[in-house]
Amino acid sequence: MRIGMLRALTIAAAGLWLAGCNTTNPPARPLAMAAPGADANASVPPDADEPTGSVSPRTAQASDDVSQGKQQYRANKFDVAARHFSRAVERNPRDAEAWLGLAASYDRLHQFELADSAYDQAIVIEGPTAEILNNQGYSFMLRGDLKTARVKLTAAQRKDPANRYVQNNLKLLAESASKPK
């Protein structure tokens, strides 16, 4: 399964390289990782089914896979969510929202190398948005790399000081750092 996912990411990366970098639509509304114990539904924006920041319009199948991925993610079925998001990026490699959903799912499955690759693809499309940086910071917290988590979350806070997910994750990070090892 890991080889299949790596192959899919490689193919998608090649597609991105060939597609160029001409974004014309508004930015995506990606999944934002909330701190543990937070409302699971709060990690997906209420207007999550709005158009994404992908260059080409999302196909009906890709749109369905993103919607299904979000639904499975909210239900804590991260392996199923990852499959849906993976299909979505195969169908539309310029869909930053699908890449971010895939990365968040991989984080929850502790498949951090795959998560990093998916975050990289989202950044190629959207740039380092507050949402992406927040999710990367949370990913590094899951790994126990609090130093890198702080760098990512602080960068996210500079981009969007009012973002409640970033604020919650910075609070969680401070609590984690103050605990004796």
MDAnalysis code that builds the backbone (N, CA, C; Angstrom):
import MDAnalysis as mda
import numpy as np

u = mda.Universe.empty(543, n_residues=181, atom_resindex=np.repeat(np.arange(181), 3), trajectory=True)
u.add_TopologyAttr("name", ["N", "CA", "C"] * 181)
u.add_TopologyAttr("resid", np.arange(1, 182))
u.add_TopologyAttr("resname", ["MET", "ARG", "ILE", "GLY", "MET", "LEU", "ARG", "ALA", "LEU", "THR", "ILE", "ALA", "ALA", "ALA", "GLY", "LEU", "TRP", "LEU", "ALA", "GLY", "CYS", "ASN", "THR", "THR", "ASN", "PRO", "PRO", "ALA", "ARG", "PRO", "LEU", "ALA", "MET", "ALA", "ALA", "PRO", "GLY", "ALA", "ASP", "ALA", "ASN", "ALA", "SER", "VAL", "PRO", "PRO", "ASP", "ALA", "ASP", "GLU", "PRO", "THR", "GLY", "SER", "VAL", "SER", "PRO", "ARG", "THR", "ALA", "GLN", "ALA", "SER", "ASP", "ASP", "VAL", "SER", "GLN", "GLY", "LYS", "GLN", "GLN", "TYR", "ARG", "ALA", "ASN", "LYS", "PHE", "ASP", "VAL", "ALA", "ALA", "ARG", "HIS", "PHE", "SER", "ARG", "ALA", "VAL", "GLU", "ARG", "ASN", "PRO", "ARG", "ASP", "ALA", "GLU", "ALA", "TRP", "LEU", "GLY", "LEU", "ALA", "ALA", "SER", "TYR", "ASP", "ARG", "LEU", "HIS", "GLN", "PHE", "GLU", "LEU", "ALA", "ASP", "SER", "ALA", "TYR", "ASP", "GLN", "ALA", "ILE", "VAL", "ILE", "GLU", "GLY", "PRO", "THR", "ALA", "GLU", "ILE", "LEU", "ASN", "ASN", "GLN", "GLY", "TYR", "SER", "PHE", "MET", "LEU", "ARG", "GLY", "ASP", "LEU", "LYS", "THR", "ALA", "ARG", "VAL", "LYS", "LEU", "THR", "ALA", "ALA", "GLN", "ARG", "LYS", "ASP", "PRO", "ALA", "ASN", "ARG", "TYR", "VAL", "GLN", "ASN", "ASN", "LEU", "LYS", "LEU", "LEU", "ALA", "GLU", "SER", "ALA", "SER", "LYS", "PRO", "LYS"])
u.atoms.positions = np.array([
    [0.825, -1.183, 0.000],
    [0.000, 0.000, 0.000],
    [0.873, 1.252, 0.000],
    [1.963, 1.225, 0.797],
    [2.852, 2.379, 0.885],
    [3.481, 2.670, -0.474],
    [3.877, 1.631, -1.196],
    [4.487, 1.815, -2.511],
    [3.469, 2.413, -3.470],
    [2.227, 1.957, -3.400],
    [1.172, 2.497, -4.257],
    [0.935, 3.973, -3.996],
    [0.932, 4.364, -2.727],
    [0.744, 5.770, -2.377],
    [1.929, 6.606, -2.850],
    [3.138, 6.084, -2.664],
    [4.319, 6.816, -3.123],
    [4.294, 6.976, -4.634],
    [3.853, 5.941, -5.330],
    [3.748, 6.016, -6.788],
    [2.729, 7.076, -7.187],
    [1.588, 7.110, -6.471],
    [0.552, 8.097, -6.770],
    [1.070, 9.508, -6.523],
    [1.807, 9.701, -5.429],
    [2.372, 11.023, -5.143],
    [3.398, 11.428, -6.199],
    [4.213, 10.466, -6.663],
    [5.207, 10.755, -7.686],
    [4.536, 11.146, -8.991],
    [3.508, 10.422, -9.367],
    [2.774, 10.723, -10.604],
    [2.127, 12.095, -10.496],
    [1.534, 12.375, -9.327],
    [0.888, 13.671, -9.134],
    [1.912, 14.799, -9.186],
    [3.080, 14.582, -8.592],
    [4.131, 15.607, -8.624],
    [4.573, 15.877, -10.062],
    [4.707, 14.814, -10.847],
    [5.080, 14.992, -12.251],
    [3.991, 15.765, -12.992],
    [2.750, 15.474, -12.688],
    [1.642, 16.202, -13.303],
    [1.667, 17.678, -12.943],
    [1.991, 17.967, -11.686],
    [2.097, 19.364, -11.266],
    [3.208, 20.082, -12.018],
    [4.322, 19.394, -12.162],
    [5.453, 19.996, -12.849],
    [5.081, 20.322, -14.295],
    [4.362, 19.414, -14.924],
    [3.952, 19.621, -16.307],
    [2.854, 20.669, -16.433],
    [2.009, 20.787, -15.418],
    [0.872, 21.692, -15.499],
    [1.256, 23.158, -15.358],
    [2.391, 23.437, -14.781],
    [2.779, 24.829, -14.579],
    [2.171, 25.378, -13.310],
    [2.240, 26.659, -13.121],
    [1.841, 27.267, -11.858],
    [0.975, 28.479, -12.096],
    [-0.156, 28.328, -12.763],
    [-1.015, 29.447, -13.101],
    [-2.319, 29.340, -12.348],
    [-2.390, 29.936, -11.153],
    [-3.615, 29.862, -10.372],
    [-4.500, 31.051, -10.683],
    [-5.784, 30.778, -10.890],
    [-6.724, 31.838, -11.210],
    [-7.927, 31.856, -10.294],
    [-8.149, 30.819, -9.539],
    [-9.311, 30.737, -8.670],
    [-8.957, 31.192, -7.264],
    [-9.965, 31.436, -6.395],
    [-9.690, 31.832, -5.025],
    [-9.010, 30.716, -4.258],
    [-8.352, 31.044, -3.134],
    [-7.641, 30.030, -2.361],
    [-8.561, 28.936, -1.856],
    [-7.977, 27.772, -1.641],
    [-8.731, 26.628, -1.141],
    [-9.117, 26.834, 0.306],
    [-10.089, 26.093, 0.761],
    [-10.487, 26.059, 2.158],
    [-10.097, 24.690, 2.686],
    [-8.822, 24.529, 3.108],
    [-8.332, 23.213, 3.506],
    [-8.775, 22.816, 4.906],
    [-8.516, 21.558, 5.235],
    [-8.748, 21.085, 6.580],
    [-7.770, 21.764, 7.508],
    [-8.254, 22.192, 8.637],
    [-7.368, 22.763, 9.650],
    [-7.367, 21.810, 10.823],
    [-6.190, 21.441, 11.248],
    [-6.102, 20.489, 12.345],
    [-6.361, 21.186, 13.664],
    [-7.285, 20.662, 14.401],
    [-7.600, 21.190, 15.719],
    [-6.866, 20.371, 16.770],
    [-6.689, 20.977, 17.901],
    [-6.033, 20.286, 19.002],
    [-6.873, 19.105, 19.452],
    [-6.242, 18.059, 19.986],
    [-6.995, 16.917, 20.485],
    [-8.007, 17.372, 21.527],
    [-9.163, 16.756, 21.525],
    [-10.218, 17.115, 22.460],
    [-11.136, 18.188, 21.908],
    [-10.720, 18.846, 20.831],
    [-11.568, 19.855, 20.220],
    [-12.644, 19.159, 19.402],
    [-13.674, 19.890, 19.073],
    [-14.768, 19.347, 18.276],
    [-14.219, 18.854, 16.942],
    [-14.403, 17.590, 16.638],
    [-13.864, 17.014, 15.396],
    [-14.427, 17.723, 14.177],
    [-15.684, 18.163, 14.247],
    [-16.283, 18.849, 13.114],
    [-15.724, 20.251, 12.943],
    [-15.085, 20.789, 13.974],
    [-14.525, 22.126, 13.881],
    [-13.307, 22.159, 12.976],
    [-12.740, 21.000, 12.637],
    [-11.541, 20.987, 11.807],
    [-11.847, 21.200, 10.330],
    [-13.111, 21.204, 9.951],
    [-13.491, 21.432, 8.571],
    [-14.348, 22.688, 8.539],
    [-13.957, 23.700, 7.756],
    [-14.719, 24.931, 7.716],
    [-16.155, 24.690, 7.282],
    [-17.112, 25.508, 7.775],
    [-18.517, 25.299, 7.421],
    [-18.784, 25.428, 5.932],
    [-18.009, 26.248, 5.236],
    [-18.206, 26.419, 3.800],
    [-17.219, 25.568, 3.014],
    [-16.929, 24.383, 3.531],
    [-15.888, 23.530, 2.970],
    [-16.209, 23.012, 1.572],
    [-17.448, 23.097, 1.138],
    [-17.774, 22.595, -0.186],
    [-17.731, 23.685, -1.256],
    [-17.189, 24.875, -0.912],
    [-17.022, 25.931, -1.897],
    [-15.924, 25.535, -2.880],
    [-15.837, 26.223, -3.998],
    [-14.785, 25.902, -4.971],
    [-13.403, 25.994, -4.355],
    [-12.501, 25.190, -4.884],
    [-11.146, 25.153, -4.348],
    [-10.226, 26.054, -5.156],
    [-8.983, 26.141, -4.703],
    [-7.985, 26.951, -5.378],
    [-7.284, 26.201, -6.479],
    [-7.861, 25.132, -6.961],
    [-7.214, 24.372, -8.018],
    [-7.299, 25.131, -9.329],
    [-6.332, 24.911, -10.202],
    [-6.293, 25.605, -11.481],
    [-7.458, 25.180, -12.351],
    [-7.669, 23.897, -12.465],
    [-8.777, 23.412, -13.277],
    [-9.947, 23.082, -12.366],
    [-11.159, 23.240, -12.883],
    [-12.318, 22.925, -12.041],
    [-12.271, 21.466, -11.604],
    [-12.761, 21.231, -10.429],
    [-12.768, 19.884, -9.880],
    [-13.801, 19.048, -10.632],
    [-13.427, 17.838, -11.017],
    [-14.381, 16.949, -11.674],
    [-15.406, 16.491, -10.640],
    [-16.525, 15.985, -11.124],
    [-17.554, 15.501, -10.212],
    [-17.019, 14.387, -9.321],
    [-16.217, 13.483, -9.905],
    [-15.663, 12.383, -9.114],
    [-14.688, 12.899, -8.066],
    [-13.834, 13.847, -8.441],
    [-12.865, 14.404, -7.495],
    [-13.584, 15.157, -6.390],
    [-14.621, 15.898, -6.745],
    [-15.394, 16.633, -5.755],
    [-16.045, 15.672, -4.771],
    [-16.593, 14.590, -5.296],
    [-17.209, 13.585, -4.442],
    [-16.169, 12.959, -3.514],
    [-14.974, 12.697, -4.039],
    [-13.920, 12.109, -3.210],
    [-13.480, 13.076, -2.107],
    [-13.393, 14.373, -2.419],
    [-13.036, 15.341, -1.379],
    [-14.129, 15.380, -0.310],
    [-15.383, 15.423, -0.735],
    [-16.492, 15.429, 0.232],
    [-16.488, 14.158, 1.075],
    [-16.289, 13.020, 0.436],
    [-16.244, 11.753, 1.168],
    [-15.034, 11.706, 2.102],
    [-13.904, 12.245, 1.636],
    [-12.708, 12.296, 2.472],
    [-12.952, 13.108, 3.735],
    [-13.594, 14.258, 3.578],
    [-13.910, 15.094, 4.742],
    [-14.848, 14.370, 5.706],
    [-15.844, 13.714, 5.149],
    [-16.800, 12.984, 5.983],
    [-16.093, 11.874, 6.775],
    [-15.232, 11.130, 6.109],
    [-14.512, 10.041, 6.780],
    [-13.508, 10.597, 7.796],
    [-12.889, 11.717, 7.482],
    [-11.952, 12.361, 8.406],
    [-12.686, 12.764, 9.692],
    [-13.853, 13.395, 9.529],
    [-14.655, 13.793, 10.697],
    [-15.062, 12.590, 11.537],
    [-15.230, 11.440, 10.880],
    [-15.627, 10.210, 11.582],
    [-14.415, 9.455, 12.128],
    [-13.238, 10.080, 12.049],
    [-11.988, 9.473, 12.530],
    [-11.621, 8.193, 11.782],
    [-12.055, 8.065, 10.557],
    [-11.695, 6.936, 9.698],
    [-10.621, 7.429, 8.724],
    [-9.433, 7.636, 9.275],
    [-8.380, 8.317, 8.536],
    [-7.841, 7.508, 7.367],
    [-7.853, 6.181, 7.472],
    [-7.395, 5.361, 6.346],
    [-8.349, 5.491, 5.165],
    [-9.640, 5.502, 5.431],
    [-10.632, 5.652, 4.362],
    [-10.574, 7.069, 3.800],
    [-10.407, 8.050, 4.674],
    [-10.275, 9.443, 4.231],
    [-9.076, 9.591, 3.300],
    [-7.959, 8.990, 3.677],
    [-6.757, 9.074, 2.847],
    [-7.002, 8.483, 1.461],
    [-7.736, 7.387, 1.381],
    [-8.032, 6.793, 0.069],
    [-8.849, 7.750, -0.790],
    [-9.856, 8.394, -0.189],
    [-10.677, 9.344, -0.954],
    [-9.853, 10.547, -1.412],
    [-9.071, 11.130, -0.507],
    [-8.258, 12.279, -0.875],
    [-7.212, 11.889, -1.929],
    [-6.669, 10.692, -1.826],
    [-5.694, 10.221, -2.806],
    [-6.325, 10.128, -4.191],
    [-7.536, 9.585, -4.262],
    [-8.237, 9.525, -5.557],
    [-8.503, 10.928, -6.094],
    [-8.838, 11.849, -5.202],
    [-9.114, 13.224, -5.635],
    [-7.872, 13.867, -6.240],
    [-6.703, 13.662, -5.623],
    [-5.490, 14.277, -6.179],
    [-5.034, 13.565, -7.450],
    [-5.360, 12.297, -7.587],
    [-5.058, 11.611, -8.843],
    [-5.889, 12.202, -9.971],
    [-7.138, 12.526, -9.688],
    [-8.028, 13.097, -10.703],
    [-7.723, 14.570, -10.966],
    [-7.305, 15.291, -9.934],
    [-7.007, 16.709, -10.088],
    [-5.792, 17.066, -9.238],
    [-4.598, 16.933, -9.781],
    [-3.373, 17.160, -9.018],
    [-3.174, 18.610, -8.573],
    [-3.983, 19.541, -9.056],
    [-3.865, 20.957, -8.673],
    [-4.860, 21.337, -7.575],
    [-5.460, 20.373, -6.933],
    [-6.459, 20.626, -5.893],
    [-5.771, 20.662, -4.525],
    [-5.448, 21.865, -4.073],
    [-4.728, 22.033, -2.809],
    [-5.537, 21.510, -1.629],
    [-6.837, 21.667, -1.684],
    [-7.686, 21.188, -0.593],
    [-7.588, 19.670, -0.447],
    [-7.563, 18.971, -1.564],
    [-7.430, 17.510, -1.522],
    [-6.051, 17.115, -0.994],
    [-4.998, 17.837, -1.412],
    [-3.654, 17.540, -0.911],
    [-3.579, 17.762, 0.602],
    [-4.202, 18.842, 1.074],
    [-4.151, 19.128, 2.505],
    [-4.953, 18.101, 3.297],
    [-6.077, 17.675, 2.758],
    [-6.842, 16.607, 3.405],
    [-6.056, 15.312, 3.448],
    [-5.346, 15.026, 2.362],
    [-4.514, 13.825, 2.312],
    [-3.404, 13.909, 3.355],
    [-2.755, 15.068, 3.452],
    [-1.680, 15.247, 4.430],
    [-2.208, 15.090, 5.853],
    [-3.348, 15.702, 6.148],
    [-3.925, 15.606, 7.491],
    [-4.281, 14.156, 7.825],
    [-4.797, 13.439, 6.852],
    [-5.131, 12.025, 7.072],
    [-3.875, 11.213, 7.354],
    [-2.825, 11.440, 6.563],
    [-1.564, 10.739, 6.796],
    [-0.993, 11.067, 8.175],
    [-1.121, 12.323, 8.599],
    [-0.650, 12.674, 9.945],
    [-1.352, 11.840, 11.004],
    [-2.653, 11.723, 10.874],
    [-3.424, 10.979, 11.871],
    [-3.107, 9.489, 11.833],
    [-2.596, 9.028, 10.700],
    [-2.169, 7.630, 10.563],
    [-0.690, 7.454, 10.926],
    [-0.044, 8.546, 11.309],
    [1.384, 8.563, 11.657],
    [2.266, 8.137, 10.480],
    [1.843, 8.464, 9.279],
    [2.632, 8.230, 8.071],
    [3.224, 9.584, 7.656],
    [4.210, 10.019, 8.435],
    [4.690, 11.390, 8.345],
    [5.445, 11.707, 7.065],
    [6.158, 10.748, 6.500],
    [6.845, 11.020, 5.231],
    [5.833, 11.299, 4.124],
    [4.758, 10.525, 4.106],
    [3.712, 10.757, 3.107],
    [3.007, 12.085, 3.373],
    [2.790, 12.407, 4.633],
    [2.170, 13.690, 4.990],
    [3.041, 14.841, 4.500],
    [4.347, 14.755, 4.740],
    [5.260, 15.813, 4.297],
    [5.194, 16.012, 2.786],
    [5.143, 14.922, 2.044],
    [5.047, 15.022, 0.577],
    [3.754, 15.709, 0.157],
    [2.662, 15.364, 0.818],
    [1.376, 15.985, 0.485],
    [1.366, 17.471, 0.865],
    [1.948, 17.814, 2.021],
    [2.054, 19.235, 2.386],
    [2.872, 19.992, 1.342],
    [3.962, 19.388, 0.883],
    [4.794, 20.029, -0.128],
    [3.986, 20.328, -1.396],
    [3.135, 19.405, -1.792],
    [2.314, 19.619, -2.984],
    [1.312, 20.745, -2.757],
    [0.712, 20.812, -1.576],
    [-0.235, 21.886, -1.265],
    [0.477, 23.234, -1.296],
    [1.709, 23.276, -0.803],
    [2.470, 24.527, -0.798],
    [2.838, 24.948, -2.222],
    [3.142, 23.993, -3.089],
    [3.432, 24.324, -4.489],
    [2.229, 25.032, -5.110],
    [1.031, 24.597, -4.765],
    [-0.195, 25.152, -5.348],
    [-0.597, 26.468, -4.688],
    [-0.628, 26.498, -3.365],
    [-1.179, 27.632, -2.622],
    [-0.140, 28.548, -1.996],
    [1.079, 28.061, -1.840],
    [2.061, 28.792, -1.054],
    [1.884, 28.414, 0.416],
    [2.753, 28.920, 1.275],
    [2.679, 28.553, 2.702],
    [1.593, 29.338, 3.443],
    [0.353, 28.932, 3.288],
    [-0.763, 29.611, 3.940],
    [-0.755, 29.318, 5.438],
    [-1.516, 30.105, 6.183],
    [-1.634, 29.880, 7.631],
    [-2.184, 28.486, 7.911],
    [-3.143, 28.035, 7.106],
    [-3.732, 26.711, 7.326],
    [-2.711, 25.601, 7.128],
    [-1.932, 25.713, 6.071],
    [-0.926, 24.680, 5.805],
    [0.143, 24.696, 6.893],
    [0.632, 25.874, 7.248],
    [1.651, 25.982, 8.295],
    [1.126, 25.468, 9.629],
    [-0.137, 25.753, 9.941],
    [-0.750, 25.249, 11.172],
    [-0.762, 23.728, 11.169],
    [-1.208, 23.154, 10.064],
    [-1.270, 21.698, 9.995],
    [0.118, 21.073, 10.070],
    [1.102, 21.708, 9.436],
    [2.460, 21.205, 9.549],
    [2.948, 21.287, 10.998],
    [2.626, 22.386, 11.674],
    [3.014, 22.520, 13.081],
    [2.402, 21.423, 13.934],
    [1.131, 21.145, 13.692],
    [0.463, 20.068, 14.430],
    [1.118, 18.724, 14.116],
    [1.495, 18.531, 12.856],
    [2.159, 17.301, 12.443],
    [3.457, 17.112, 13.231],
    [4.219, 18.180, 13.379],
    [5.475, 18.075, 14.126],
    [5.217, 17.852, 15.625],
    [4.101, 18.358, 16.134],
    [3.751, 18.046, 17.528],
    [3.461, 16.558, 17.680],
    [2.761, 15.987, 16.719],
    [2.466, 14.554, 16.770],
    [3.754, 13.731, 16.779],
    [4.768, 14.222, 16.109],
    [6.050, 13.524, 16.022],
    [6.921, 13.756, 17.255],
    [6.547, 14.738, 18.088],
    [7.352, 15.077, 19.254],
    [8.443, 16.086, 18.955],
    [8.442, 16.676, 17.767],
    [9.431, 17.683, 17.383],
    [8.844, 19.066, 17.695],
    [8.931, 19.437, 18.973],
    [8.293, 20.674, 19.427],
    [8.990, 21.927, 18.896],
    [10.281, 21.845, 18.646],
    [11.015, 22.994, 18.120],
    [10.511, 23.364, 16.717],
    [10.427, 22.373, 15.841],
    [9.939, 22.628, 14.479],
    [8.460, 23.002, 14.505],
    [7.708, 22.379, 15.411],
    [6.288, 22.722, 15.549],
    [6.142, 24.206, 15.890],
    [6.958, 24.699, 16.798],
    [6.898, 26.117, 17.184],
    [7.215, 27.020, 15.995],
    [8.212, 26.658, 15.204],
    [8.576, 27.468, 14.035],
    [7.390, 27.557, 13.075],
    [6.781, 26.423, 12.775],
    [5.650, 26.394, 11.824],
    [4.444, 27.156, 12.375],
    [4.119, 26.918, 13.654],
    [2.945, 27.572, 14.236],
    [3.145, 29.075, 14.391],
    [4.354, 29.495, 14.709],
    [4.635, 30.928, 14.815],
    [4.515, 31.590, 13.444],
    [4.990, 30.912, 12.403],
    [4.840, 31.438, 11.041],
    [3.362, 31.528, 10.659],
    [2.576, 30.531, 11.057],
    [1.134, 30.557, 10.787],
    [0.472, 31.714, 11.525],
    [0.893, 31.947, 12.754],
    [0.320, 33.035, 13.550],
    [0.641, 34.394, 12.920],
    [1.849, 34.566, 12.391],
    [2.206, 35.821, 11.725],
    [1.308, 36.066, 10.512],
    [0.952, 35.006, 9.797],
    [0.110, 35.152, 8.610],
    [-1.354, 35.416, 8.967],
    [-1.830, 34.827, 10.075],
    [-3.231, 34.974, 10.463],
    [-3.341, 34.969, 11.991],
    [-3.093, 36.126, 12.626],
    [-3.074, 36.190, 14.088],
    [-4.394, 35.804, 14.759],
    [-5.519, 35.925, 14.063],
    [-6.814, 35.623, 14.667],
    [-7.253, 34.170, 14.458],
    [-6.467, 33.370, 13.768],
    [-6.851, 31.995, 13.451],
    [-6.943, 31.168, 14.732],
    [-8.152, 30.679, 15.022],
    [-8.366, 29.964, 16.294],
    [-7.655, 28.619, 16.336],
    [-7.464, 27.979, 15.197],
    [-6.752, 26.705, 15.175],
    [-5.282, 26.912, 15.532],
    [-4.704, 27.960, 14.986],
    [-3.310, 28.277, 15.294],
    [-3.184, 28.615, 16.783],
    [-4.097, 29.440, 17.284],
    [-4.070, 29.817, 18.702],
    [-4.179, 28.584, 19.600],
    [-5.106, 27.692, 19.270],
    [-5.282, 26.470, 20.073],
    [-4.042, 25.586, 20.025],
    [-3.448, 25.470, 18.853],
    [-2.261, 24.615, 18.726],
    [-1.047, 25.227, 19.423],
    [-0.934, 26.556, 19.411],
    [0.144, 27.199, 20.164],
    [-0.036, 26.979, 21.669],
    [-1.281, 27.025, 22.123],
    [-1.574, 26.757, 23.539],
    [-1.211, 25.311, 23.877],
    [-1.605, 24.379, 23.021],
    [-1.274, 22.972, 23.228],
    [0.240, 22.767, 23.229],
    [0.925, 23.450, 22.345],
    [2.380, 23.356, 22.281],
    [3.016, 23.858, 23.578],
    [2.527, 24.978, 24.098],
    [3.060, 25.524, 25.344],
    [2.831, 24.547, 26.489],
    [1.662, 23.928, 26.520],
    [1.370, 22.932, 27.567],
    [2.286, 21.730, 27.438],
    [2.527, 21.288, 26.203],
    [3.397, 20.149, 25.974],
    [4.831, 20.448, 26.384],
    [5.283, 21.650, 26.089],
    [6.654, 22.045, 26.399],
    [6.879, 22.195, 27.901],
    [5.823, 22.520, 28.640],
    [5.980, 22.746, 30.086],
    [5.901, 21.451, 30.889],
    [5.481, 20.365, 30.248],
    [5.388, 19.080, 30.956],
    [6.779, 18.489, 31.142],
    [7.056, 17.919, 32.336],
    [8.350, 17.278, 32.531],
    [8.483, 16.042, 31.632],
    [9.697, 15.806, 31.195],
    [9.944, 14.661, 30.299],
    [10.236, 13.409, 31.065],
])
